[in-house]
Amino acid sequence: MTEKKLEHNTDCASQAHDKHLCFLMYEGYHFDHPGEYKKIVQDAQFRCQNCGRTAHQSDQVCKPIAL
């Protein structure tokens, strides 16, 4: 059984969108690099207003809001 790819914010205008959590998960980063993924989400300080994912740094999500 193949896992369905998660959606990512295709409307994000950031040049660094390929570093955002939604894009990384879309690409399967959380499966391929579980240790690095854990560092991104551990002790989350920001939530994306677009997808709701949480991350430690604001530049890791498309539309950050402090938690």
N, C-alpha and C positions, 0 to 999 in steps of 0.2 A: 504494500500500500504506500503510495507516494503522498507526502504531506503537501497540502495546499500552500502556495506562497502567500505570505502576509502582504497586505497592501502597504504602500508608502505614499507620502505626500508628493504627488507628481506636480503640484502647483508651487512647491517651494522654490523660491527664486535665489536662494543662497548658493554661492559658488562652492560651498562646502557641504552640500546636501549629501554627498556620498559618504560623509562622516557622521551623519545624523542617525540616531538609533532606529528610526523607522526604516531607513534605507538599508542599514546593516542587517537588520532582521529579515528584510525582504530577500537579501542575498544569502541568508543562512549563516551569517556570522556567528550567531549564538550556538550553532552546532559545530562549526569549524574551529572556533576559538573560544571555548567556554570560559577559560580563565580570564581572558581580556574582556569578554562580555560582562563577567561578574564585576570587574573593576569599574566598568561604565555605570552599572546600575546600583552598585553597593553604596549605601549611605546617600541615597538620592536626595538632592536638594532642589530639583526642578522637575516640573511636569509639563509636557507638551500640550498646549491648548488645542492642537489639531487631533492628535491620536490618543492622548492620555498616557503615553509611556513616560516613565520617570528615569532620570539620569542624575549623576553626580554633578556634572558641569552643564551650564546653560547652552554652550555651543554644541552639545550632543543631541539636541532636539530642535525641531523647526520653529516652534513658537513657544519659547520657554516662559514659565511663570514660576516664581519662587514658591516652595512648599512651606 
